[in-house]
Amino acid sequence: MYCKGTGRTFPSGLCAEGFVCVGGAFEHSPSDYLTGFPCPVGFFCPVGTSKSKPCPKGTFSEQSGLVDSSQCQSCSPGFYCSESGLFAVSGPCLPGFYCLDGSESASPASGPSGGICPVGHYCPEGTSVPSPCPAGFYQNDTGKTDEDDCKPCPLGWFQDLPGQKECDPCPPGFHCKPLSPSPSKGTSTGVSSPLPCPAGFICPRGNPDSQLLPCPKGTYSPSQGLITTGQCLMCPAGQFCGSEGLVEPSGSCAAGFLCLTGAKVPNPTDNRTGSLCPTGIFCQRGLRAGSWDDRHR
């Protein structure tokens, strides 16, 4: 309260809002710092204030003369305000945590003002929004602080979304194997998208190492996405497939030989995939071209 003038028997009225009136105040808005003063930063002063009221925890105020707690600022995202009556934030949120608007703690428990950094993410110092691990990586622990804490998907697994706690198994007909190291991660590169199994190879179901298995000798395949060796094509009659992983036959069989389907060499003699040209028969490009009787007619 304040008492204006002399000879009064009762106070003139309440101290003005935004001010503090101490003993002997003779104005409703004193600023002599003896009988009163403007409400200081970090505090608010409604009408009739004799002792300034601190802005509550989770808030602060850089301005003087506040009249209500609603004028106190919420603690900035990424920072915390651990005490009442603050004129500045207490400091940045600790690594491994995130602080939302109005946080009272540098390491808040999960709640409306923040929490521990969730799985699939990392939170450096001063985090307000957890950063997701990139696609091709995962993080199954909480409280991580750096992107280097994100783990690359292992061979045979992939992750096409950011911010995930686990990777998915590579589907049949695809392979999940890093093709080249990441410049920022060295050799620790995860797979973000399965690649179709290349022509000449198979990618079976449940292939933990995502190894490319070649179509065997005697077969080939021009198609992508095979999942069993049975999908590889048998080398056609008259041709041979002399190595693994072929996308087309190696070539025609040798003169004087008969090549059946599945030949692995140009001059087969196993009598299963081919043989020497039979007696009385002549063979061209590994195929029966006619008989000697035909030639002499």
KOLPAMI-404944 format. One line per 10 residues: their letters; for each residue x, y, z of N, C-alpha, C. Coordinates in steps of 0.05 Angstrom, whole numbers, always signed. Layout:
% residues N
a	X,Y,Z,X,Y,Z,X,Y,Z ~ ...
This chain:
% residues 297
myckgtgrtf	+17,-24,+0,+0,+0,+0,+18,+25,+0 ~ +5,+48,-5,+20,+73,-4,+3,+94,+10 ~ +17,+114,+20,+4,+136,+34,+13,+163,+22 ~ -4,+175,+6,+3,+200,-8,-5,+224,+10 ~ +14,+243,+13,+8,+267,+29,+14,+262,+59 ~ +6,+282,+75,+12,+281,+104,-15,+281,+119 ~ -12,+273,+145,-35,+274,+163,-56,+254,+157 ~ -49,+232,+143,-70,+212,+136,-74,+193,+159 ~ -99,+183,+162,-106,+164,+182,-108,+136,+171 ~ -107,+134,+145,-108,+107,+132,-94,+110,+105
psglcaegfv	-85,+87,+93,-70,+88,+68,-87,+99,+45 ~ -73,+110,+26,-87,+121,+2,-98,+99,-16 ~ -84,+76,-17,-94,+55,-34,-72,+33,-38 ~ -79,+15,-56,-60,-7,-62,-38,+2,-81 ~ -16,-11,-78,+7,-6,-96,-2,-14,-124 ~ +7,+1,-144,+0,-4,-172,+11,-31,-181 ~ -3,-44,-200,+8,-69,-211,+34,-63,-226 ~ +52,-83,-224,+78,-80,-236,+98,-66,-218 ~ +90,-60,-193,+108,-46,-174,+107,-61,-147 ~ +128,-55,-131,+130,-66,-104,+130,-42,-85
cvggafehsp	+112,-41,-66,+112,-20,-46,+121,-31,-19 ~ +143,-20,-9,+152,-29,+18,+144,-7,+38 ~ +154,-9,+63,+145,+10,+83,+152,+39,+76 ~ +132,+57,+80,+136,+85,+75,+131,+95,+47 ~ +120,+78,+30,+114,+86,+3,+94,+109,+2 ~ +99,+130,-13,+81,+152,-15,+70,+156,-43 ~ +77,+138,-61,+66,+137,-88,+57,+109,-95 ~ +37,+107,-113,+26,+81,-119,+45,+66,-138 ~ +64,+80,-150,+83,+67,-168,+111,+77,-162 ~ +122,+70,-138,+148,+81,-130,+171,+69,-146
sdyltgfpcp	+192,+85,-149,+216,+76,-164,+241,+87,-151 ~ +239,+95,-125,+263,+106,-111,+280,+84,-99 ~ +271,+59,-100,+285,+36,-89,+290,+38,-59 ~ +276,+57,-46,+276,+59,-17,+248,+52,-6 ~ +228,+64,-18,+200,+58,-10,+187,+39,-29 ~ +200,+33,-52,+189,+15,-71,+204,+15,-97 ~ +196,-1,-116,+211,-4,-141,+195,-19,-161 ~ +202,-17,-187,+188,-32,-207,+192,-62,-203 ~ +173,-78,-210,+175,-107,-206,+200,-117,-222 ~ +218,-131,-209,+243,-139,-221,+240,-162,-242
vgffcpvgts	+260,-166,-259,+259,-187,-279,+258,-214,-264 ~ +244,-233,-275,+241,-259,-262,+218,-260,-243 ~ +204,-239,-239,+182,-237,-220,+158,-224,-232 ~ +135,-226,-218,+111,-211,-227,+98,-199,-202 ~ +84,-177,-206,+73,-162,-183,+45,-153,-189 ~ +25,-167,-179,-3,-157,-182,-8,-132,-165 ~ -32,-122,-167,-39,-98,-151,-35,-104,-121 ~ -24,-85,-106,-21,-87,-78,+3,-104,-69 ~ +24,-106,-86,+47,-124,-80,+66,-110,-60 ~ +72,-125,-39,+93,-115,-21,+118,-133,-23
kskpcpkgtf	+115,-156,-35,+137,-174,-40,+133,-187,-67 ~ +151,-183,-85,+148,-193,-113,+146,-224,-113 ~ +131,-234,-132,+126,-263,-134,+143,-274,-156 ~ +158,-296,-152,+176,-306,-172,+160,-321,-195 ~ +171,-318,-219,+161,-334,-241,+165,-364,-233 ~ +146,-381,-238,+149,-409,-229,+171,-425,-244 ~ +178,-448,-234,+196,-465,-248,+186,-471,-276 ~ +204,-474,-294,+195,-479,-322,+190,-454,-337 ~ +194,-431,-324,+190,-405,-338,+213,-387,-330 ~ +214,-364,-344,+233,-343,-337,+222,-317,-348
seqsglvdss	+235,-295,-342,+226,-269,-352,+250,-250,-355 ~ +253,-239,-378,+275,-220,-383,+265,-191,-379 ~ +239,-188,-375,+227,-161,-372,+219,-155,-344 ~ +221,-130,-336,+211,-120,-310,+183,-110,-313 ~ +170,-107,-290,+143,-96,-290,+121,-115,-297 ~ +125,-141,-295,+104,-160,-301,+83,-158,-279 ~ +58,-164,-286,+36,-162,-267,+22,-188,-262 ~ +28,-209,-278,+15,-235,-275,+34,-257,-283 ~ +30,-281,-272,+47,-304,-278,+45,-312,-308 ~ +22,-305,-320,+19,-313,-348,+38,-298,-366
qcqscspgfy	+50,-276,-356,+69,-261,-372,+97,-272,-371 ~ +102,-291,-352,+127,-304,-351,+130,-322,-376 ~ +153,-323,-388,+158,-339,-412,+163,-368,-405 ~ +151,-386,-421,+158,-414,-418,+187,-418,-425 ~ +200,-437,-412,+228,-442,-418,+230,-451,-447 ~ +250,-440,-461,+253,-445,-490,+257,-475,-495 ~ +246,-486,-517,+252,-514,-525,+282,-519,-528 ~ +291,-542,-517,+319,-548,-517,+334,-538,-493 ~ +320,-524,-475,+332,-513,-451,+314,-520,-427 ~ +324,-515,-403,+308,-521,-379,+311,-497,-360
csesglfavs	+290,-494,-343,+289,-473,-322,+283,-487,-296 ~ +304,-492,-280,+301,-510,-257,+293,-495,-231 ~ +293,-469,-231,+287,-454,-207,+266,-433,-213 ~ +253,-423,-192,+234,-401,-195,+249,-374,-195 ~ +237,-354,-206,+249,-327,-206,+272,-323,-225 ~ +273,-338,-247,+295,-336,-265,+291,-313,-285 ~ +313,-300,-292,+312,-279,-314,+325,-290,-340 ~ +335,-315,-339,+346,-329,-362,+343,-359,-358 ~ +345,-374,-379,+343,-403,-377,+366,-414,-360 ~ +362,-437,-347,+383,-448,-331,+406,-459,-348
gpclpgfycl	+399,-470,-371,+420,-482,-389,+407,-500,-409 ~ +424,-512,-427,+414,-530,-447,+407,-558,-436 ~ +388,-571,-449,+381,-598,-442,+405,-617,-444 ~ +408,-636,-427,+431,-654,-427,+431,-673,-451 ~ +454,-681,-461,+455,-701,-482,+440,-727,-474 ~ +425,-739,-493,+410,-763,-487,+382,-757,-478 ~ +374,-731,-476,+348,-723,-469,+338,-701,-488 ~ +312,-697,-488,+301,-674,-503,+282,-658,-485 ~ +284,-632,-488,+268,-614,-471,+248,-599,-488 ~ +223,-601,-481,+202,-586,-495,+198,-559,-482
dgsesaspas	+178,-545,-491,+171,-519,-480,+164,-522,-451 ~ +178,-506,-434,+171,-506,-405,+184,-527,-389 ~ +206,-539,-398,+219,-560,-382,+232,-549,-357 ~ +228,-564,-335,+240,-556,-309,+266,-570,-303 ~ +272,-591,-319,+296,-608,-314,+313,-611,-339 ~ +339,-613,-334,+358,-618,-356,+356,-646,-366 ~ +344,-664,-350,+341,-692,-358,+312,-700,-351 ~ +293,-690,-365,+265,-694,-357,+256,-723,-361 ~ +239,-732,-342,+226,-758,-346,+206,-755,-368 ~ +199,-777,-381,+181,-775,-404,+154,-763,-395
gpsggicpvg	+146,-742,-408,+122,-728,-401,+118,-704,-419 ~ +100,-686,-412,+94,-663,-429,+117,-643,-433 ~ +137,-644,-416,+159,-625,-419,+184,-637,-430 ~ +183,-662,-440,+206,-675,-451,+210,-704,-442 ~ +234,-714,-446,+239,-742,-437,+266,-752,-446 ~ +271,-777,-441,+296,-790,-450,+293,-795,-480 ~ +316,-793,-494,+316,-796,-523,+305,-823,-530 ~ +285,-825,-548,+272,-851,-554,+288,-868,-572 ~ +281,-893,-574,+294,-912,-593,+291,-901,-621 ~ +311,-908,-638,+310,-898,-665,+319,-870,-669
hycpegtsvp	+328,-857,-648,+335,-829,-649,+361,-823,-632 ~ +371,-800,-635,+393,-790,-619,+389,-761,-611 ~ +400,-753,-588,+394,-726,-578,+420,-714,-567 ~ +433,-697,-583,+456,-682,-572,+448,-661,-552 ~ +467,-647,-540,+460,-626,-521,+442,-605,-533 ~ +422,-597,-517,+404,-576,-526,+383,-585,-546 ~ +375,-611,-545,+356,-621,-563,+327,-614,-555 ~ +312,-605,-574,+283,-600,-570,+267,-621,-585 ~ +277,-630,-607,+263,-651,-623,+284,-673,-629 ~ +280,-697,-619,+299,-719,-624,+305,-722,-654
spcpagfyqn	+330,-727,-661,+338,-731,-689,+336,-760,-696 ~ +322,-767,-718,+319,-795,-726,+344,-806,-738 ~ +350,-832,-732,+371,-845,-746,+363,-847,-776 ~ +382,-844,-794,+374,-845,-823,+365,-872,-832 ~ +352,-873,-855,+345,-898,-868,+370,-915,-872 ~ +367,-941,-868,+390,-959,-870,+404,-963,-843 ~ +394,-950,-822,+405,-952,-795,+382,-957,-776 ~ +389,-965,-752,+369,-969,-731,+382,-963,-704 ~ +366,-960,-683,+376,-956,-656,+355,-967,-637 ~ +363,-988,-623,+344,-1001,-605,+349,-995,-576
dtgktdeddc	+364,-974,-570,+368,-965,-542,+358,-936,-539 ~ +351,-929,-515,+343,-902,-509,+367,-886,-499 ~ +364,-860,-499,+384,-842,-487,+410,-839,-504 ~ +409,-843,-530,+433,-840,-546,+437,-811,-553 ~ +462,-803,-558,+470,-775,-559,+480,-766,-586 ~ +487,-785,-604,+501,-777,-628,+493,-794,-652 ~ +495,-784,-676,+488,-800,-700,+505,-825,-702 ~ +530,-823,-691,+547,-847,-692,+536,-870,-675 ~ +517,-864,-658,+504,-885,-642,+484,-901,-658 ~ +477,-891,-682,+459,-906,-699,+474,-930,-711
kpcplgwfqd	+461,-953,-712,+474,-977,-721,+465,-984,-749 ~ +484,-991,-767,+476,-999,-794,+462,-1025,-794 ~ +442,-1028,-812,+429,-1054,-815,+449,-1075,-823 ~ +449,-1098,-810,+468,-1120,-817,+462,-1131,-844 ~ +481,-1147,-854,+477,-1160,-880,+451,-1177,-879 ~ +436,-1175,-901,+411,-1189,-903,+387,-1175,-891 ~ +391,-1150,-882,+370,-1135,-870,+370,-1107,-882 ~ +347,-1093,-881,+345,-1065,-891,+326,-1049,-874 ~ +327,-1023,-878,+307,-1005,-865,+304,-981,-883 ~ +280,-978,-894,+275,-956,-913,+263,-931,-900
lpgqkecdpc	+259,-932,-874,+247,-909,-860,+267,-899,-839 ~ +268,-873,-834,+285,-862,-813,+272,-866,-786 ~ +288,-865,-765,+278,-865,-737,+267,-892,-728 ~ +279,-914,-736,+268,-940,-730,+285,-955,-709 ~ +273,-973,-694,+287,-988,-673,+298,-1015,-683 ~ +291,-1023,-707,+300,-1049,-718,+299,-1048,-748 ~ +313,-1068,-760,+313,-1070,-789,+295,-1094,-798 ~ +288,-1094,-823,+271,-1115,-834,+287,-1135,-850 ~ +279,-1161,-850,+294,-1180,-866,+290,-1175,-896 ~ +311,-1180,-911,+310,-1177,-940,+290,-1197,-952
ppgfhckpls	+272,-1188,-969,+252,-1206,-980,+265,-1225,-1001 ~ +253,-1248,-1006,+263,-1266,-1027,+264,-1252,-1054 ~ +284,-1258,-1069,+287,-1246,-1096,+301,-1220,-1095 ~ +310,-1212,-1072,+325,-1187,-1069,+350,-1192,-1052 ~ +369,-1173,-1053,+392,-1175,-1036,+396,-1149,-1021 ~ +406,-1151,-997,+410,-1127,-980,+439,-1127,-971 ~ +455,-1118,-989,+484,-1118,-984,+495,-1091,-993 ~ +509,-1076,-976,+519,-1050,-984,+537,-1052,-1008 ~ +532,-1034,-1027,+548,-1034,-1051,+574,-1018,-1049 ~ +573,-997,-1032,+597,-980,-1029,+595,-967,-1002
pspskgtstg	+618,-961,-989,+617,-948,-963,+608,-920,-964 ~ +596,-910,-943,+587,-883,-941,+611,-865,-934 ~ +613,-842,-947,+636,-824,-941,+637,-815,-912 ~ +613,-812,-900,+612,-802,-872,+614,-825,-852 ~ +609,-850,-861,+607,-872,-842,+629,-893,-846 ~ +648,-888,-865,+668,-908,-870,+655,-933,-882 ~ +660,-956,-870,+649,-981,-880,+623,-987,-866 ~ +614,-971,-847,+589,-977,-833,+566,-965,-848 ~ +558,-978,-869,+536,-969,-886,+513,-989,-885 ~ +490,-979,-879,+466,-996,-878,+451,-995,-904
vssplpcpag	+434,-1014,-909,+418,-1015,-933,+391,-1003,-928 ~ +383,-984,-944,+358,-971,-941,+336,-982,-960 ~ +345,-996,-980,+325,-1007,-999,+336,-1033,-1011 ~ +320,-1055,-1011,+329,-1079,-1023,+333,-1076,-1053 ~ +353,-1089,-1064,+359,-1088,-1092,+350,-1115,-1105 ~ +338,-1114,-1129,+331,-1139,-1142,+355,-1157,-1146 ~ +351,-1183,-1142,+372,-1202,-1147,+381,-1200,-1177 ~ +406,-1196,-1182,+414,-1191,-1210,+411,-1216,-1228 ~ +409,-1212,-1253,+407,-1234,-1272,+430,-1252,-1269 ~ +425,-1278,-1272,+446,-1298,-1269,+450,-1308,-1240
ficprgnpds	+435,-1297,-1222,+438,-1304,-1194,+411,-1309,-1181 ~ +411,-1322,-1157,+387,-1326,-1142,+391,-1315,-1114 ~ +369,-1306,-1102,+369,-1295,-1075,+347,-1309,-1060 ~ +353,-1332,-1047,+332,-1348,-1035,+321,-1335,-1009 ~ +299,-1346,-1001,+287,-1338,-975,+305,-1347,-952 ~ +307,-1330,-932,+323,-1337,-908,+353,-1338,-914 ~ +362,-1318,-929,+391,-1317,-936,+404,-1297,-917 ~ +414,-1305,-893,+422,-1285,-873,+444,-1267,-881 ~ +463,-1277,-898,+485,-1260,-906,+480,-1246,-932 ~ +456,-1249,-943,+449,-1236,-968,+469,-1242,-990
qllpcpkgty	+480,-1266,-990,+499,-1274,-1011,+484,-1279,-1037 ~ +497,-1270,-1059,+486,-1275,-1086,+495,-1303,-1094 ~ +476,-1321,-1098,+482,-1349,-1106,+479,-1351,-1136 ~ +501,-1359,-1150,+499,-1359,-1180,+483,-1383,-1190 ~ +471,-1379,-1213,+459,-1402,-1227,+482,-1421,-1233 ~ +479,-1447,-1229,+501,-1466,-1233,+509,-1469,-1262 ~ +532,-1481,-1266,+540,-1488,-1293,+519,-1504,-1307 ~ +516,-1501,-1333,+495,-1515,-1347,+468,-1500,-1347 ~ +467,-1477,-1333,+443,-1461,-1333,+450,-1432,-1337 ~ +430,-1416,-1341,+433,-1387,-1343,+407,-1373,-1336
spsqglittg	+407,-1347,-1334,+382,-1332,-1330,+385,-1303,-1338 ~ +369,-1293,-1356,+370,-1265,-1363,+352,-1248,-1345 ~ +337,-1261,-1327,+317,-1247,-1310,+328,-1241,-1283 ~ +318,-1220,-1271,+324,-1212,-1243,+304,-1224,-1224 ~ +312,-1225,-1199,+293,-1232,-1178,+288,-1261,-1173 ~ +306,-1279,-1182,+302,-1308,-1178,+305,-1315,-1148 ~ +290,-1335,-1139,+292,-1343,-1111,+300,-1373,-1108 ~ +300,-1389,-1130,+309,-1416,-1128,+325,-1423,-1153 ~ +342,-1444,-1151,+358,-1452,-1174,+340,-1464,-1195 ~ +317,-1473,-1188,+299,-1484,-1208,+289,-1464,-1228
qclmcpagqf	+292,-1438,-1221,+283,-1417,-1239,+305,-1410,-1260 ~ +329,-1420,-1255,+350,-1417,-1275,+343,-1434,-1299 ~ +348,-1424,-1323,+341,-1438,-1347,+363,-1458,-1355 ~ +354,-1482,-1364,+373,-1502,-1374,+386,-1491,-1400 ~ +411,-1496,-1403,+425,-1488,-1427,+411,-1503,-1450 ~ +404,-1489,-1472,+389,-1502,-1494,+406,-1521,-1510 ~ +393,-1539,-1524,+408,-1558,-1541,+424,-1543,-1561 ~ +449,-1554,-1566,+467,-1542,-1585,+485,-1520,-1573 ~ +480,-1513,-1548,+497,-1493,-1535,+506,-1503,-1508 ~ +526,-1489,-1497,+536,-1497,-1471,+538,-1473,-1452
cgseglveps	+536,-1478,-1426,+538,-1457,-1406,+561,-1464,-1388 ~ +585,-1453,-1394,+609,-1463,-1382,+617,-1451,-1355 ~ +602,-1432,-1344,+609,-1421,-1318,+584,-1414,-1303 ~ +588,-1406,-1278,+566,-1399,-1261,+557,-1370,-1265 ~ +532,-1364,-1259,+523,-1337,-1259,+519,-1325,-1287 ~ +513,-1341,-1307,+511,-1332,-1334,+483,-1319,-1339 ~ +483,-1299,-1356,+458,-1286,-1364,+450,-1296,-1392 ~ +468,-1310,-1405,+462,-1322,-1431,+482,-1345,-1435 ~ +476,-1364,-1454,+495,-1386,-1458,+522,-1377,-1466 ~ +542,-1393,-1460,+570,-1386,-1466,+575,-1386,-1497
gscaagflcl	+561,-1404,-1511,+564,-1405,-1540,+556,-1432,-1551 ~ +561,-1436,-1577,+554,-1461,-1590,+574,-1483,-1583 ~ +564,-1507,-1583,+582,-1530,-1578,+601,-1535,-1601 ~ +622,-1550,-1596,+643,-1555,-1615,+633,-1573,-1638 ~ +645,-1570,-1661,+639,-1587,-1684,+645,-1616,-1677 ~ +628,-1634,-1685,+633,-1662,-1679,+621,-1672,-1653 ~ +607,-1654,-1640,+595,-1662,-1614,+565,-1655,-1616 ~ +550,-1671,-1601,+521,-1667,-1599,+515,-1657,-1570 ~ +504,-1633,-1568,+498,-1622,-1542,+468,-1623,-1537 ~ +461,-1636,-1516,+433,-1637,-1507,+429,-1613,-1487
tgakvpnptd	+407,-1611,-1474,+402,-1589,-1455,+420,-1593,-1430 ~ +429,-1570,-1420,+444,-1570,-1395,+474,-1575,-1399 ~ +484,-1572,-1423,+513,-1577,-1428,+530,-1556,-1413 ~ +552,-1566,-1401,+569,-1548,-1386,+595,-1542,-1401 ~ +601,-1558,-1421,+626,-1555,-1437,+619,-1557,-1466 ~ +636,-1547,-1484,+629,-1547,-1512,+633,-1575,-1525 ~ +645,-1594,-1511,+650,-1620,-1521,+642,-1642,-1501 ~ +616,-1643,-1494,+608,-1662,-1473,+610,-1691,-1482 ~ +616,-1708,-1462,+618,-1737,-1468,+605,-1753,-1446 ~ +589,-1740,-1430,+576,-1755,-1407,+551,-1770,-1415
nrtgslcptg	+543,-1767,-1441,+519,-1781,-1451,+494,-1773,-1437 ~ +496,-1752,-1420,+472,-1741,-1407,+466,-1713,-1418 ~ +486,-1697,-1419,+483,-1670,-1430,+494,-1669,-1459 ~ +507,-1690,-1468,+517,-1690,-1495,+537,-1713,-1499 ~ +547,-1715,-1524,+565,-1737,-1531,+579,-1730,-1557 ~ +598,-1747,-1565,+608,-1746,-1592,+585,-1751,-1611 ~ +588,-1738,-1634,+566,-1742,-1654,+564,-1772,-1660 ~ +540,-1784,-1658,+536,-1812,-1662,+545,-1822,-1689 ~ +553,-1847,-1691,+561,-1859,-1716,+539,-1857,-1737 ~ +547,-1849,-1761,+528,-1846,-1783,+513,-1820,-1783
ifcqrglrag	+519,-1803,-1763,+506,-1777,-1760,+527,-1755,-1762 ~ +520,-1732,-1774,+538,-1710,-1773,+524,-1687,-1757 ~ +541,-1673,-1742,+531,-1652,-1724,+544,-1625,-1730 ~ +527,-1605,-1730,+537,-1577,-1734,+527,-1560,-1711 ~ +546,-1545,-1699,+539,-1527,-1677,+525,-1542,-1654 ~ +534,-1567,-1650,+524,-1583,-1628,+497,-1596,-1632 ~ +486,-1593,-1657,+460,-1604,-1663,+462,-1626,-1684 ~ +443,-1645,-1684,+442,-1665,-1705,+434,-1651,-1731 ~ +451,-1652,-1751,+446,-1637,-1776,+437,-1656,-1799 ~ +439,-1682,-1794,+431,-1701,-1814,+448,-1726,-1812
swddrhr	+444,-1745,-1832,+459,-1770,-1832,+477,-1772,-1857 ~ +496,-1790,-1857,+513,-1793,-1880,+497,-1804,-1903 ~ +476,-1819,-1897,+459,-1829,-1919,+446,-1806,-1933 ~ +438,-1786,-1917,+425,-1762,-1929,+444,-1748,-1948 ~ +469,-1747,-1939,+489,-1732,-1955,+495,-1746,-1982 ~ +492,-1772,-1983,+500,-1787,-2007,+476,-1795,-2024 ~ +454,-1784,-2019,+431,-1790,-2036,+431,-1773,-2061
